[in-house]
Each structure stands twice: as structure tokens, then as C-alpha cells.
């Protein structure tokens, strides 16, 4: 069978800006290592931070929403697999793929469960405990429908695998656990990483277009950092992240040692310069790229239950998990000042990366499942009546809405 993969991107991948960008590049690299011919298409405009996929031999195609030009494009390309980058892309283009390339395997990369992130955010804003009423939101109805319409969905977190099966009753055969896929950190690399005495200051990092990251920095500024500074008055917090807006930059205060540094050209370098990473996330979903960056660079962390979700399994944490701000600050200070503790937590991080996110293991398992799904595609779809039903109604509604928008655009 020919190996032709079309990726329909929500955005053009920005691996230096976000965990989602890193995730997409990992998927691209894995498919390339299995000799797939890859085409990347997106309706999004490209920023300066976007990775030039042409450098690695991948055609970059601009596609339009609600435009039948996509039909001609996909019929000509005739891919064997179509990977939707987040459920919104499946909503927009999934019916066209099903209509014009019915034999193509439809693969969904959820990135994280958007309904979970959105529900937690709303509960946080309402200052109420998160429960099923927040989880079963409008986004959930769209996202779960998209999962059913696809042949296989890639889920980045074990916690989200459990939520999908337990709360939404999604059959396990439609889901595949695929976390970050990382290279093993060698002992040689570990020995080269800057030591305790060679580092200084705290670091916080994250794309500011992502609401949980901005909220986390605000929480640091208003609540946690003053508590840390009382105990360590000469220490600074360096805050990095792409797309820092005016509301982010105005948090900069040199006197308080709270420094907004903006976009990090080299995440590894700034992470290795820092002694401790702070990630007090109050809401969110998926796996946190900032914690992966910290572990890979030997930088112990203090985070919250939300931040740690899906990261450590039953392994020792590369720092501390604290939801109480006073305890969070105390643990941050302890980690910053205790060399023996710091070294112990650093080693925990290296172990977590090597044992829980081993690229070789997950890559092998993924392609086993992928090949099995391709071989059994007809029977798998036959057994997924809910998916058939949702596909039917999508063709009836979304298709004609899209056609109507297209015609309206012609007359406007």
C-alpha cells in the first residue's frame, strides 16, 4: 500500500513557541521515519515563528474554509491517511475527506481535550469545583462527535484516556494513547548539563496565547512570587513565552525581580541557566511541554495537580506538586536552596523522560495499531455505528451549510 499522508493543520507548527508545535513535529518525524510522503495543509496564516516544513521536504499547501477547491485538491492527492490537527479541522474538512477519499484512514490528534480545558477554565472563573456539569459542555459535544467520526484518535494523556472511556463511554478501540515521543537522555548528556552551583534564578515559560499560561504568570506575580521573594530577596524570576502582549509585559518589575523576557530563541539554554522551574497552572489539559523541557534540561519543578496531570504516572516527581500557594512557595525555596534535594529531583526528571516518553517504544506501538486499523478499516467502521450516524448527519448539515457559505461568498 502506498504511504501518502495529508496533515490538515489548525495552525502551522511552531515548535519553539508551543507544546502543540513540538507535538506536531514529533508526529511528522515519526511518519517520515516510516517513509510516508507527507503534505501539510492549513487555512491559517503563517507567523514568523512557523517552522519551514519545506526544509525537510514537506509541501506546504494553503487551503480555504468552505471552498470546493479543497475537493479537487484532495481527490488529486488521494491520501491513504488524513491526520486532523484538533477536532475543529475534522469538523471543517472531515466530511469532504469522507466524501472524496472514503478509503482514507481518518486520524485525529486531539492535542489535548479541549472540552476538559474549557470546562476547568469555566469552573475556575466561577470559583466552583470542577464536575461533570462543567465537563459536558458544548465543546464536548463537538469534540466527542469528532472522535466518533474518525477511525482512530491520538490521546496525549493517560488521564484523558480514562476520562474519555469512563465519563464519555468512548470505546477504547477508537483511542490510542500517544504521549510526547522523546529521545532517550544519555548519561553523557546528563553529565554535561549545568550543575546546581552553575545555575541561578527561577524560570517560568509558556506561550501567552494559551490562557492557562497567562493566568499562571498572573498567579505567580500576585500571590506566589511575593512569598518566595520574602525568603530569597536577591533571586529573580525570568518569565519566557511567545506572543507576550501588553498585559503580560506590564507585569515586568525589575525592583521585584519579576522579569518578562519574552520569546526564548533557545529553550534549552534558558532552561539550563535556571535553577528551578515554576508552573502553578490553575486549569488546563493535556501534557505540559514546559515540564518536559525542564526535565530534559535537568531543571527541577514545582507545579500543581493540573500541571502534573499525566506526566509522572507512579514515578517520583522531578520536584513538588503543590496546590496551596504558601506550600508552593516554601517548596520552591527549599528546592532552590537544598543542593542534595535538587540533585535528587533532577535525576527523577531524567528517569521520567527516559521511561515514560521513550520515542522508540511509542513509535513502534503506534505503527502496530495504525497498520492494524488500516487492515481492519471496513469492519472497524461497521462496528462503530455511532460514528456512521454522526458522519451521516454531518454530511447532511455541515456539508450544506458549507455549500451555502461558499455560494454566499461568491455573491458578496
C-alpha angles and dihedrals in degrees: 000000000000116000109227118153126188116194115197104201126206085207135357107271116266105184092175092053106043148012088240089060092049090048092053092050090051090054092047092050092049093051091046090052087057091053098252119161102230130201119185118204130178139166090209123103114249122245128208089255094060116117113245101239090185087073089068095042100263119137112231113213127188111217130186130231116240093009127125090215084088089063092059091044096053095042089055094045092044096189123201091214131027116197116200114206100219128341095276090069092050089052092052101040107013095091091050091051091048092049100045102028104028093163095055114107109243111219124185124201104197093190086202133340102279092194090056093049092045094047093049091048092053092047089050092051090048090047090230133125114271112250142155092284088065094041096052094063132142091271090055091057090054096041097048090046088054091051090053093049092054125076094227135005125204112224118195100199134051088218090058091047088057094046092051093050100037103035102028097029093228111169112251091230089071093054135068124188108228115161126178110313109219138177115253111260107236124220087244091058091046091054091053095053112107113267130233096272093047093061135072141179133018126278135208121183139178145122107277094213084072107084096213089059095052091046090050092054091047090051090051092049098047104033119009106035095056088055092050093045092054088064098033106031096168097049123098135213113221112203117200131181145129121259099023106185129203091268088056096045092050088065088069111114119167094188090058092044090241103135125183104208100174125205116016110219090192113029092184093056097049091044092051091049091056126080100207134015119218120204111165096171114180098189139001141101142236126040120320113239091198090063091049090051090049094050093046090053097043096250113143117223143212112206142151133257089265091050093049096046111128093357108098110022107190093332127111114272122245089236132336139321111215131161097180110085095219092050090043090056093045092051090048090054092045091051091047095051104033110080096187093050091045092053091049092051092046091057090049089059094052090050093050092052093047097044105032103034103034106157095207094055097047095041091055094047093046094056091046089057092041093053091046091051092050092049093048098036097123096049092041092056091045090056092049100072092158088058091049091050093049091046090053093052092044090055090050097046113020093040095055093041089053091048090050092050090049092052091045090052089055092056098042 
